[in-house]
Amino acid sequence: MKTTLNLNDQVLRQAKRRAARDGITLTRFVEDALRARLAGPRGRKPPFRLELETVTGTAPPTVDIADRDALYNVIDRA
């Protein structure tokens, strides 16, 4: 089937260069590109999603770090 397309000049030049490099006609290049686009994403993995686990715990003991004896008592309990 014949059809007329209005293409951006730069895109058309790139397509012609690629088709020539690949040794195919511009028509074949455009058909292949359309088929690939219409087929949708192939083999694409879903984007990575980091799921963090929430852990509940107890608050650390409050200790005056200037008080060496109090600090050692907390460390010894652990």
C-alpha positions as CSV (number, residue, x, y, z in Angstrom):
1,M,0.0,0.0,0.0
2,K,1.3,3.4,-0.8
3,T,0.9,6.3,1.7
4,T,2.4,9.7,2.3
5,L,4.1,10.7,5.5
6,N,5.3,14.1,6.6
7,L,8.5,13.4,8.5
8,N,11.0,15.7,10.2
9,D,13.9,16.3,7.9
10,Q,16.5,15.3,10.4
11,V,14.6,12.1,11.3
12,L,14.3,11.2,7.7
13,R,18.0,11.7,7.0
14,Q,18.9,9.5,10.0
15,A,16.5,6.8,8.8
16,K,18.0,6.9,5.3
17,R,21.5,6.6,6.6
18,R,20.6,3.7,8.9
19,A,18.7,1.9,6.2
20,A,21.7,2.3,3.8
21,R,24.1,1.2,6.5
22,D,21.9,-1.9,7.2
23,G,21.6,-2.6,3.5
24,I,17.8,-2.3,3.4
25,T,15.3,0.0,1.7
26,L,13.9,3.0,3.5
27,T,10.4,1.3,3.2
28,R,11.7,-1.8,4.9
29,F,13.3,0.3,7.6
30,V,10.1,2.2,8.3
31,E,8.1,-1.0,8.3
32,D,10.4,-2.7,10.8
33,A,10.3,0.4,13.0
34,L,6.5,0.5,13.0
35,R,6.3,-3.3,13.7
36,A,8.7,-2.9,16.7
37,R,6.7,0.0,18.0
38,L,3.4,-1.7,17.6
39,A,4.6,-4.9,19.2
40,G,5.1,-3.0,22.5
41,P,7.8,-3.5,25.0
42,R,9.5,-6.9,24.7
43,G,11.4,-8.4,27.6
44,R,11.4,-5.3,29.6
45,K,11.6,-5.8,33.3
46,P,9.4,-3.7,35.5
47,P,11.3,-0.9,37.1
48,F,13.1,-1.7,40.3
49,R,11.1,-0.9,43.4
50,L,12.8,-0.9,46.8
51,E,10.6,-2.1,49.6
52,L,11.8,-1.3,53.0
53,E,10.9,-3.4,56.0
54,T,9.7,-1.5,59.1
55,V,10.9,-3.0,62.4
56,T,9.6,-1.8,65.7
57,G,11.8,-1.8,68.7
58,T,12.5,0.0,71.9
59,A,14.1,3.3,72.4
60,P,17.7,3.2,73.4
61,P,18.4,4.1,77.0
62,T,19.2,7.8,77.7
63,V,22.5,8.2,79.2
64,D,24.8,11.1,79.8
65,I,27.9,10.3,77.8
66,A,29.9,12.6,79.9
67,D,29.2,10.3,82.9
68,R,31.6,7.5,82.3
69,D,30.2,5.2,84.9
70,A,26.7,5.5,83.6
71,L,27.9,4.9,80.1
72,Y,29.7,1.7,81.1
73,N,26.6,0.5,83.0
74,V,24.6,0.8,79.8
75,I,27.3,-1.0,77.7
76,D,27.6,-3.8,80.3
77,R,23.8,-4.5,80.2
78,A,23.9,-5.0,76.4
